């Protein structure tokens, strides 16, 4: 498991997010779990960021990760 946490350094944004990557055996392979948490549901900007980042994790990041792993 790898967890990364960050907060807004300026203090103007209340962002306090954690991304956790966990690997687990699955059949003859490995399953990757990704959890991105800490979004404030009452903050419209954070919810917009969550929506944008959520689709990015599922498309751009996972596709790039798949290409890298395929080259190993």
The first five atom37 places (N, CA, C, CB, O) and aatype in JSON, in Angstrom:
{
  "aatype": [20, 20, 20, 20, 20, 20, 20, 20, 20, 20, 20, 20, 20, 20, 20, 20, 20, 20, 20, 20, 20, 20, 20, 20, 20, 20, 20, 20, 20, 20, 20, 20, 20, 20, 20, 20, 20, 20, 20, 20, 20, 20, 20, 20, 20, 20, 20, 20, 20, 20, 20, 20, 20, 20, 20, 20, 20, 20, 20, 20, 20, 20, 20, 20, 20, 20, 20, 20, 20, 20, 20, 20],
  "atom_mask": [
    [1, 1, 1, 1, 1],
    [1, 1, 1, 1, 1],
    [1, 1, 1, 1, 1],
    [1, 1, 1, 1, 1],
    [1, 1, 1, 1, 1],
    [1, 1, 1, 1, 1],
    [1, 1, 1, 1, 1],
    [1, 1, 1, 1, 1],
    [1, 1, 1, 1, 1],
    [1, 1, 1, 1, 1],
    [1, 1, 1, 1, 1],
    [1, 1, 1, 1, 1],
    [1, 1, 1, 1, 1],
    [1, 1, 1, 1, 1],
    [1, 1, 1, 1, 1],
    [1, 1, 1, 1, 1],
    [1, 1, 1, 1, 1],
    [1, 1, 1, 1, 1],
    [1, 1, 1, 1, 1],
    [1, 1, 1, 1, 1],
    [1, 1, 1, 1, 1],
    [1, 1, 1, 1, 1],
    [1, 1, 1, 1, 1],
    [1, 1, 1, 1, 1],
    [1, 1, 1, 1, 1],
    [1, 1, 1, 1, 1],
    [1, 1, 1, 1, 1],
    [1, 1, 1, 1, 1],
    [1, 1, 1, 1, 1],
    [1, 1, 1, 1, 1],
    [1, 1, 1, 1, 1],
    [1, 1, 1, 1, 1],
    [1, 1, 1, 1, 1],
    [1, 1, 1, 1, 1],
    [1, 1, 1, 1, 1],
    [1, 1, 1, 1, 1],
    [1, 1, 1, 1, 1],
    [1, 1, 1, 1, 1],
    [1, 1, 1, 1, 1],
    [1, 1, 1, 1, 1],
    [1, 1, 1, 1, 1],
    [1, 1, 1, 1, 1],
    [1, 1, 1, 1, 1],
    [1, 1, 1, 1, 1],
    [1, 1, 1, 1, 1],
    [1, 1, 1, 1, 1],
    [1, 1, 1, 1, 1],
    [1, 1, 1, 1, 1],
    [1, 1, 1, 1, 1],
    [1, 1, 1, 1, 1],
    [1, 1, 1, 1, 1],
    [1, 1, 1, 1, 1],
    [1, 1, 1, 1, 1],
    [1, 1, 1, 1, 1],
    [1, 1, 1, 1, 1],
    [1, 1, 1, 1, 1],
    [1, 1, 1, 1, 1],
    [1, 1, 1, 1, 1],
    [1, 1, 1, 1, 1],
    [1, 1, 1, 1, 1],
    [1, 1, 1, 1, 1],
    [1, 1, 1, 1, 1],
    [1, 1, 1, 1, 1],
    [1, 1, 1, 1, 1],
    [1, 1, 1, 1, 1],
    [1, 1, 1, 1, 1],
    [1, 1, 1, 1, 1],
    [1, 1, 1, 1, 1],
    [1, 1, 1, 1, 1],
    [1, 1, 1, 1, 1],
    [1, 1, 1, 1, 1],
    [1, 1, 1, 1, 1]
  ],
  "atom_positions": [
    [[0.84, -1.17, 0.0], [0.0, 0.0, 0.0], [0.89, 1.24, 0.0], [-0.96, 0.0, 1.22], [1.93, 1.27, 0.66]],
    [[0.48, 2.23, -0.74], [1.14, 3.53, -0.77], [0.06, 4.59, -0.6], [1.96, 3.75, -2.11], [-0.92, 4.61, -1.35]],
    [[0.23, 5.46, 0.39], [-0.72, 6.55, 0.61], [0.02, 7.87, 0.52], [-1.43, 6.41, 1.98], [1.1, 8.03, 1.08]],
    [[-0.58, 8.83, -0.19], [-0.02, 10.16, -0.35], [-1.09, 11.15, 0.09], [0.44, 10.43, -1.84], [-2.24, 11.06, -0.33]],
    [[-0.7, 12.09, 0.95], [-1.64, 13.09, 1.44], [-1.1, 14.48, 1.13], [-1.89, 12.93, 2.97], [0.1, 14.72, 1.22]],
    [[-2.0, 15.39, 0.75], [-1.57, 16.77, 0.56], [-2.66, 17.72, 1.02], [-1.21, 17.03, -0.91], [-3.85, 17.4, 1.0]],
    [[-2.21, 18.89, 1.42], [-3.1, 19.96, 1.85], [-2.73, 21.22, 1.1], [-3.02, 20.18, 3.39], [-1.6, 21.36, 0.63]],
    [[-3.68, 22.14, 0.99], [-3.42, 23.41, 0.34], [-2.45, 24.23, 1.18], [-4.73, 24.2, 0.11], [-2.72, 24.51, 2.34]],
    [[-1.33, 24.61, 0.6], [-0.29, 25.35, 1.33], [-0.69, 26.8, 1.61], [1.01, 25.33, 0.55], [-0.21, 27.39, 2.58]],
    [[-1.54, 27.37, 0.79], [-1.89, 28.78, 0.97], [-2.94, 28.98, 2.06], [-2.41, 29.35, -0.34], [-3.07, 30.07, 2.61]],
    [[-3.66, 27.94, 2.38], [-4.69, 28.04, 3.4], [-6.0, 28.62, 2.88], [-4.19, 28.89, 4.52], [-6.98, 28.67, 3.62]],
    [[-6.04, 29.05, 1.61], [-7.28, 29.61, 1.06], [-8.24, 28.51, 0.61], [-6.97, 30.53, -0.12], [-9.45, 28.72, 0.55]],
    [[-7.7, 27.37, 0.31], [-8.51, 26.23, -0.09], [-8.45, 25.22, 1.06], [-8.01, 25.6, -1.44], [-7.39, 25.01, 1.64]],
    [[-9.56, 24.61, 1.38], [-9.57, 23.67, 2.49], [-9.21, 22.26, 2.06], [-10.92, 23.67, 3.14], [-9.53, 21.3, 2.76]],
    [[-8.55, 22.11, 0.93], [-8.22, 20.78, 0.41], [-7.33, 20.03, 1.39], [-7.53, 20.88, -0.96], [-6.32, 20.55, 1.87]],
    [[-7.72, 18.8, 1.68], [-6.96, 17.9, 2.54], [-7.25, 16.49, 2.02], [-7.34, 18.05, 4.09], [-8.12, 15.79, 2.54]],
    [[-6.51, 16.1, 0.99], [-6.82, 14.89, 0.25], [-5.78, 13.81, 0.48], [-6.93, 15.19, -1.23], [-4.61, 14.1, 0.73]],
    [[-6.22, 12.56, 0.38], [-5.34, 11.4, 0.47], [-5.67, 10.47, -0.68], [-5.49, 10.68, 1.86], [-6.83, 10.18, -0.97]],
    [[-4.62, 10.0, -1.34], [-4.76, 8.96, -2.36], [-4.05, 7.73, -1.84], [-4.17, 9.42, -3.76], [-2.89, 7.79, -1.44]],
    [[-4.76, 6.61, -1.84], [-4.19, 5.35, -1.37], [-4.24, 4.33, -2.51], [-4.95, 4.82, -0.11], [-5.3, 4.07, -3.08]],
    [[-3.07, 3.77, -2.81], [-2.94, 2.71, -3.81], [-2.69, 1.41, -3.04], [-1.77, 3.01, -4.85], [-1.81, 1.35, -2.19]],
    [[-3.46, 0.37, -3.35], [-3.29, -0.92, -2.68], [-3.28, -2.01, -3.75], [-4.41, -1.17, -1.63], [-4.11, -2.02, -4.65]],
    [[-2.33, -2.93, -3.63], [-2.25, -4.08, -4.54], [-2.74, -5.32, -3.78], [-0.8, -4.29, -5.08], [-2.43, -5.5, -2.61]],
    [[-3.5, -6.16, -4.47], [-3.99, -7.4, -3.87], [-3.95, -8.51, -4.91], [-5.44, -7.22, -3.3], [-4.28, -8.28, -6.07]],
    [[-3.54, -9.72, -4.5], [-3.54, -10.82, -5.45], [-4.97, -11.14, -5.91], [-2.89, -12.07, -4.82], [-5.92, -11.09, -5.13]],
    [[-5.08, -11.46, -7.19], [-6.38, -11.82, -7.74], [-6.16, -12.87, -8.82], [-7.13, -10.58, -8.31], [-5.63, -12.57, -9.89]],
    [[-6.56, -14.09, -8.54], [-6.34, -15.17, -9.49], [-4.85, -15.33, -9.77], [-7.11, -14.92, -10.8], [-4.05, -15.51, -8.86]],
    [[-4.49, -15.25, -11.05], [-3.08, -15.34, -11.44], [-2.45, -13.97, -11.62], [-2.93, -16.15, -12.73], [-1.33, -13.86, -12.11]],
    [[-3.16, -12.93, -11.23], [-2.66, -11.57, -11.42], [-2.75, -10.74, -10.16], [-3.43, -10.89, -12.53], [-2.74, -11.26, -9.04]],
    [[-2.83, -9.45, -10.36], [-2.87, -8.49, -9.25], [-3.95, -7.45, -9.54], [-1.48, -7.81, -9.05], [-4.11, -7.0, -10.67]],
    [[-4.68, -7.08, -8.51], [-5.71, -6.05, -8.62], [-5.2, -4.78, -7.95], [-7.06, -6.54, -7.98], [-4.65, -4.82, -6.84]],
    [[-5.39, -3.66, -8.61], [-4.99, -2.36, -8.07], [-6.24, -1.64, -7.59], [-4.24, -1.51, -9.14], [-7.19, -1.45, -8.35]],
    [[-6.23, -1.23, -6.32], [-7.31, -0.43, -5.75], [-6.78, 0.97, -5.53], [-7.85, -1.05, -4.4], [-5.68, 1.16, -5.0]],
    [[-7.56, 1.95, -5.95], [-7.19, 3.35, -5.76], [-8.34, 4.05, -5.05], [-6.85, 4.04, -7.12], [-9.49, 3.99, -5.49]],
    [[-8.02, 4.72, -3.94], [-9.02, 5.49, -3.21], [-8.51, 6.92, -3.09], [-9.31, 4.86, -1.79], [-7.41, 7.15, -2.58]],
    [[-9.3, 7.87, -3.57], [-8.97, 9.3, -3.48], [-10.03, 9.92, -2.58], [-8.92, 10.02, -4.92], [-11.19, 10.04, -2.97]],
    [[-9.64, 10.31, -1.37], [-10.63, 10.77, -0.4], [-10.25, 12.08, 0.25], [-10.82, 9.72, 0.67], [-9.13, 12.57, 0.11]],
    [[-11.2, 12.65, 0.97], [-10.98, 13.89, 1.69], [-11.72, 15.08, 1.12], [-9.54, 14.19, 1.73], [-11.54, 16.21, 1.59]],
    [[-12.55, 14.85, 0.11], [-13.29, 15.95, -0.5], [-14.42, 16.39, 0.42], [-13.86, 15.52, -1.88], [-15.09, 15.57, 1.04]],
    [[-14.63, 17.69, 0.5], [-15.71, 18.27, 1.3], [-16.97, 18.33, 0.45], [-15.33, 19.69, 1.83], [-17.02, 19.1, -0.51]],
    [[-18.01, 17.53, 0.77], [-19.21, 17.51, -0.05], [-19.99, 18.83, -0.04], [-20.11, 16.4, 0.41], [-20.86, 19.04, -0.89]],
    [[-19.69, 19.71, 0.91], [-20.36, 21.01, 0.97], [-19.63, 22.1, 0.19], [-20.5, 21.44, 2.42], [-20.1, 23.23, 0.12]],
    [[-18.48, 21.77, -0.4], [-17.67, 22.72, -1.14], [-17.83, 22.45, -2.64], [-16.16, 22.63, -0.72], [-17.34, 21.44, -3.14]],
    [[-18.52, 23.35, -3.34], [-18.79, 23.15, -4.77], [-17.52, 22.99, -5.59], [-19.59, 24.3, -5.31], [-17.48, 22.16, -6.5]],
    [[-16.47, 23.77, -5.28], [-15.21, 23.66, -6.04], [-14.54, 22.31, -5.82], [-14.25, 24.79, -5.63], [-14.01, 21.72, -6.76]],
    [[-14.57, 21.82, -4.58], [-13.98, 20.51, -4.32], [-14.77, 19.39, -5.01], [-13.92, 20.25, -2.82], [-14.19, 18.43, -5.5]],
    [[-16.07, 19.53, -5.04], [-16.87, 18.51, -5.71], [-16.64, 18.52, -7.22], [-18.36, 18.7, -5.4], [-16.66, 17.47, -7.87]],
    [[-16.42, 19.71, -7.79], [-16.08, 19.8, -9.21], [-14.71, 19.15, -9.45], [-16.08, 21.28, -9.69], [-14.53, 18.41, -10.41]],
    [[-13.75, 19.43, -8.58], [-12.42, 18.82, -8.7], [-12.52, 17.31, -8.58], [-11.47, 19.38, -7.62], [-11.85, 16.58, -9.32]],
    [[-13.34, 16.83, -7.67], [-13.51, 15.38, -7.49], [-14.04, 14.74, -8.77], [-14.48, 15.08, -6.32], [-13.56, 13.69, -9.2]],
    [[-15.02, 15.39, -9.38], [-15.6, 14.86, -10.61], [-14.56, 14.83, -11.74], [-16.81, 15.71, -11.04], [-14.45, 13.84, -12.46]],
    [[-13.82, 15.92, -11.88], [-12.8, 15.99, -12.94], [-11.7, 14.97, -12.69], [-12.2, 17.41, -13.01], [-11.31, 14.23, -13.6]],
    [[-11.19, 14.92, -11.46], [-10.12, 13.98, -11.14], [-10.59, 12.54, -11.23], [-9.56, 14.26, -9.75], [-9.84, 11.66, -11.65]],
    [[-11.84, 12.28, -10.83], [-12.36, 10.92, -10.87], [-12.34, 10.34, -12.27], [-13.77, 10.89, -10.34], [-11.93, 9.2, -12.47]],
    [[-12.77, 11.13, -13.24], [-12.75, 10.62, -14.61], [-11.32, 10.51, -15.12], [-13.56, 11.54, -15.54], [-11.02, 9.62, -15.93]],
    [[-10.44, 11.38, -14.66], [-9.03, 11.3, -15.06], [-8.34, 10.06, -14.54], [-8.29, 12.52, -14.58], [-7.53, 9.45, -15.24]],
    [[-8.66, 9.66, -13.3], [-8.08, 8.43, -12.75], [-8.51, 7.24, -13.59], [-8.52, 8.23, -11.27], [-7.69, 6.36, -13.89]],
    [[-9.77, 7.2, -13.98], [-10.29, 6.05, -14.71], [-9.81, 5.99, -16.15], [-11.8, 6.07, -14.69], [-9.75, 4.91, -16.73]],
    [[-9.47, 7.11, -16.73], [-9.08, 7.1, -18.14], [-7.59, 7.34, -18.3], [-9.86, 8.16, -18.92], [-6.84, 6.39, -18.54]],
    [[-7.14, 8.56, -18.18], [-5.75, 8.92, -18.49], [-4.73, 8.18, -17.62], [-5.57, 10.41, -18.32], [-3.77, 7.61, -18.15]],
    [[-4.91, 8.19, -16.33], [-3.9, 7.61, -15.44], [-3.85, 6.1, -15.57], [-4.18, 8.0, -13.98], [-2.77, 5.53, -15.68]],
    [[-5.0, 5.45, -15.55], [-5.0, 3.99, -15.63], [-4.53, 3.51, -17.0], [-6.4, 3.45, -15.33], [-3.86, 2.48, -17.09]],
    [[-4.87, 4.23, -18.06], [-4.38, 3.87, -19.39], [-2.86, 4.0, -19.45], [-5.04, 4.76, -20.48], [-2.18, 3.13, -20.0]],
    [[-2.33, 5.08, -18.89], [-0.87, 5.28, -18.88], [-0.2, 4.2, -18.05], [-0.51, 6.67, -18.33], [0.85, 3.68, -18.44]],
    [[-0.77, 3.86, -16.91], [-0.21, 2.81, -16.05], [-0.22, 1.47, -16.77], [-1.0, 2.71, -14.74], [0.74, 0.71, -16.67]],
    [[-1.28, 1.19, -17.49], [-1.37, -0.06, -18.25], [-0.27, -0.14, -19.31], [-2.75, -0.18, -18.91], [0.32, -1.2, -19.51]],
    [[0.0, 0.98, -19.99], [1.07, 0.99, -21.0], [2.43, 0.76, -20.36], [1.07, 2.32, -21.77], [3.25, 0.01, -20.89]],
    [[2.68, 1.39, -19.23], [3.98, 1.24, -18.56], [4.17, -0.2, -18.09], [4.09, 2.21, -17.35], [5.22, -0.8, -18.32]],
    [[3.16, -0.76, -17.45], [3.26, -2.13, -16.94], [3.42, -3.1, -18.11], [2.0, -2.5, -16.1], [4.13, -4.1, -17.99]],
    [[2.76, -2.84, -19.24], [2.89, -3.69, -20.4], [4.29, -3.71, -20.99], [1.92, -3.26, -21.44], [4.66, -4.65, -21.7]],
    [[5.08, -2.69, -20.7], [6.46, -2.62, -21.21], [7.46, -3.3, -20.29], [6.87, -1.18, -21.43], [8.63, -3.45, -20.64]],
    [[7.02, -3.7, -19.11], [7.94, -4.35, -18.16], [8.25, -5.76, -18.54], [7.38, -4.33, -16.77], [9.01, -6.44, -17.84]]
  ]
}
